Amino acid sequence: MYKQKKALIAVFLLMITFVLYGCSTSIQNNRQQDKLSTMLKTLKNYEADVTITFLKDTQVNVLKMKQQEEVGGQYKIVVESPTYLKGHTISFDGKNITEYNPSTKINRLSQASEARNQTLFSSFLYNYLNTKEVIQEKQTLGGKEFITVEVGIPGNFKYIAKEKVWFDVNKLLPTKMEIYDTENNITIHIEFNHFKHNTKINFNT
């Protein structure tokens, strides 16, 4: 009888441990999600090394670039590779979009591109802040934990219908973003490296 009671107490204590652990994990997850939400709502600008892979074309195209942007304001994109596009620059000063071709050394006015806009992190941020339909989950990728945030892209575009961003669970910074078509196929894959936010950006560099 004594042994049975002792075994029951041990089981009871073990159950309490698991319950408390589950509560602790849930609270920690909620705190991380709250911190992520705060970071997104207070993000004013960012700069990052970005690799963009376009998957919808018959041939996969990969661009490496430097992105600098003020949320809701000006931005600058400088292509680093492939070699034949190195130095190609797209700038927005708040009014006009300008493209600079290093081969001809000519600046020319350019039209807005929805696909190009959606590769900017600020476009995801705008969609996130202006929709009530947000899917937020915790995922493990390559042995690392991430918080994923998925939102729709307004405009009824076939090849850019929704997007999903992976945030490092510790630093709460974006590491990659995927854009999907209406059939849930990945059309654009984006990787962010050396992501810095809310810093003083020099658009003349």
Secondary structure, DSSP 8 states (H G I E B T S, - for coil): -HHHHHHHHHHHHHHHHHHHHHHHHHHHHHHHHHHHHHHHHH--EEEEEEEEEE-SSSS-EEEEEEEEEETTS-EEEEEEESGGGTT-EEEE-SS-EEEEETTTTEEEEE---HHHHHTSHHHHHHHHHT-S--EEEEEEETTEEEEEEEEE-SS--SS-SEEEEEEETTT--EEEEEEE-TTS-EEEEEEEEEEEESS---TT-
